[in-house]
């Protein structure tokens, strides 16, 4: 094709197809980009510190472990728990012996009592002591 027949004459030239031709700002490189990254990092850290200062244990909030703690493992459900418990001739497999099978509320906001919690294997000592 001939240059004069190109429909977008404004884009033809030494910067054709580059960020500058498309009207985008140039990328920062070297010290300029590193300094800007450090400023953003501090802004993120300050924001996280402000969130930590919020009173998250105030009135109207519930613990996700306590909301589900009243649920128990039943014999007619939780097949994975029973399979792992009865493995190795009733001694239990590595997961059963090394972790705890506990309920935890996955709802947001956390209700006072969760009747249908998520059951999972957690490190011993995690959550509410039962």
Secondary structure, 3 states (H helix, E strand, C coil): CCHHHCCCHHHCCCCCCCCCCCCCCCCCCHHHHHHHHHHHHHHHHHHHHHHHHCCCCCCCCCCCCCCCCCCCCCCCCCHHHHHHHCHHHHCCCHHHHHEEEEEECCCCCCCCCCCCCEEEEEECCCCCCC
